[in-house]
Amino acid sequence: MVKIRLRREGTKNRPYYRIVVADQRSRREGAFIEQIGTYDPLQDKTNFNIDLGKADAWIGKGAQPSETVRSLIKKARQASA
């Protein structure tokens, strides 16, 4: 199954995440199919950037977003409306 999830990057105590489409069997920092956005939990307010077109396309193909990514997609849709 294909998942839309966070991929951790950054240094110790300074996490930075990329929102990626990946096979669920691959590791958290392992191989991924496509990057569709970013998320920085240490910034205030606008701490994420996501391509809603790509996200919708992957969800249409059957990809399942994680809970965190689902909430980020929801916030991005509210911000763009």
C-alpha positions in Angstrom: 0.0 0.0 0.0 1.1 3.5 -0.7 1.1 6.0 2.1 1.5 9.8 2.3 3.6 10.4 5.4 6.3 12.5 7.0 10.0 11.9 6.4 12.2 13.2 9.2 15.2 15.3 8.4 17.2 17.9 10.2 19.5 17.5 13.2 19.2 16.5 16.8 16.5 18.6 18.5 15.9 20.5 15.2 13.4 18.3 13.3 12.3 19.1 9.8 9.9 17.0 7.9 9.2 16.4 4.2 5.8 15.1 3.2 6.4 12.2 0.9 4.5 9.5 -0.9 6.1 6.1 -0.1 5.5 2.4 0.1 4.4 1.5 3.6 7.1 -1.1 3.9 10.0 1.4 3.4 11.7 3.0 6.4 10.8 6.4 7.7 14.0 7.9 6.2 14.1 5.4 3.3 13.1 5.4 -0.3 10.1 7.4 -1.4 8.2 7.9 -4.6 7.5 11.6 -4.6 7.9 14.6 -2.3 4.7 16.7 -2.2 5.5 19.2 0.6 7.3 20.2 3.8 6.5 20.7 7.5 8.6 22.5 10.1 7.1 22.1 13.6 9.4 24.6 15.2 8.0 27.6 13.2 4.9 29.5 14.1 1.8 29.9 12.0 2.6 28.9 8.4 4.9 26.0 9.2 3.9 23.8 6.3 3.9 23.9 2.5 1.9 21.2 0.5 1.0 20.8 -3.1 -2.7 20.0 -2.9 -2.9 19.0 -6.5 -0.4 16.3 -6.1 -1.9 15.2 -2.8 -5.4 14.9 -4.3 -3.9 13.0 -7.3 -2.2 10.4 -5.0 -5.3 10.1 -2.8 -7.3 9.5 -5.9 -5.0 6.7 -6.8 -5.5 5.0 -3.4 -2.7 6.4 -1.3 -3.6 6.7 2.4 -2.4 9.8 4.3 -1.2 9.4 7.9 -3.1 11.2 10.6 -0.7 14.1 10.8 -0.6 14.6 7.0 -4.4 14.4 6.9 -4.6 17.3 9.4 -2.0 19.3 7.4 -4.0 18.7 4.2 -7.1 19.9 6.0 -5.4 23.1 7.2 -3.9 23.8 3.8 -7.4 23.5 2.2 -8.8 25.9 4.8 -5.9 28.4 4.2 -6.4 28.3 0.4 -10.2 28.9 0.7 
